[in-house]
Amino acid sequence: MPRRSANMEIMVRAALRAARSLVRDFGEVEQLQVSIKGPADFVSAADRRAEQIIFEELRRARPGWGFLLEESGEVVGEDRERRWIVDPLDGTTNFLHGVPHWAISIALEERGEITAGLIYDPVKNEMFVAEKGEGAYMNERRIRVSSRREMGAALIGCGLPVGVWEGRRTFGRQMERVADQVVGLRRMGTASLDLAYVAMGRQDGFWEFGLKPWDMAAGILLVREAGGLVGRLEGDEALMSKGTLVAGNPWIYEKLRATLEAVTQGNG
């Protein structure tokens, strides 16, 4: 692995500190499941604690830079060209139910471009990192997207609608069309890890509507640095705007996107 930049070292240090707090809290969730109040308030507090740890670590190292935080929103820095994009606990519902599939996501945006990204799964001790032009890595091992070319052999990740969800009706048709073509669909509930899994070839493609910047910023860079493609069904490059994100290896990406577009255009 190329030598990590100073910024990446800062990101790693912040993630590891927050992970220690989250892992301790995760160990309490199972006991809280049987309480009258339930674990929701506890998990919300765990999320905020982790965010504060990351914020303090990054602010100490780069005091003038801004932030976009899941829990606290935007914090404008003196340096308007650089900001950290942070999700301290992606996969909160999994965490809440004691499912060991959740992650910390940190990205660095400079002049509107993501230049460094980190996704850390503390339960499995898998740290995914990428810096622009330097490739993507998991625990210091170079990773690349899969080489599968046919949808019939592809494993595809997705997000599923819950509650009142704007994309619900379209998604049902999308899922039916994709399911007809692939070997399997997966909904694992942590978008950052879905993108990391595309980057290392565990999934061949992924799509989800309505992601927030902190869900996907680090993952977008990981996929691209691992040789994959990322785009929006809306047909522009505003990847972190509201819409449907699609990612995959170069062959599956094009086929998955074409399938999804056919549905949204009423041809599927």
C-alpha positions, 0 to 999 in steps of 0.5 A: 500500500502507498504511504498514507497521507497525513489526512488519511492518518488523521481519518484513521485515528478518528475512526479507531477512537470512535469505534472503541466507543461504539463497540462498547455500546454495541455490547450493551444493545442485546441487554437493552432489547428486553428493557421496557424503554428499549434501546432506541434512545441509547443508540441515538446517544451512542451515535452522538458520542461517536460523532463528537469523538470524530469531530474533536479528533478532526477539528484538533488536527485541521482546525480551520476545516468545515464539516458535514455531519449526519447528526449535527449538520453543516459546520462552516470552517474558515477554510471554505474549500475543505470539509469532512463528511462524516457518518459516525454510525451507518447502519443504525437500524442494524446496530439497534437490533444487535445485527453486527453489520454497521460502519463508520464513514469519513470522507474528505472533500476538497474544492467540491471533490472527494479526495479521501475516503474511509469506511470502517467496520469495527465488528469485522475489523475491516477498514476500507480506505482510498485516496484519489489516484492511489487505489483502494485498500482493505486492511492494507491489501489492494482491492478491485471490483469483480470481473463478472460481466454477465447479469446472470452471475451477478450479486447485486445490493440494494436499499429497500423502501420502508414507511412512506418512501418517495421512490417506493412504487418505482422501486418495486418494478426495479427490483422485479426487473433486476431480480429476473436477471441476477443470481441474487439480491441483497439488502444489508442495511448499510450503504457505505458497506454496500459500496465498499463491498462493490469496491472489493468484488463481494457485490457486483453492483448496487443501487439505492434511492435517497442516500445522503452525502454522508452515506456515500461520499467515501464509498463513491471514491472507493468504488472508483479507485477500485476500478468501478463506475458510479453514477446517478439515474438522473443523468448528471454528475451531482452524485451526492444530490437527491436521486438514485445512486448506481455503482458496479464493476464496468460491465455490470454497472452499464447493464444494471443502469440500463435495466433501471433506466428502462423501468423509470422510463416506463419501458420495463 
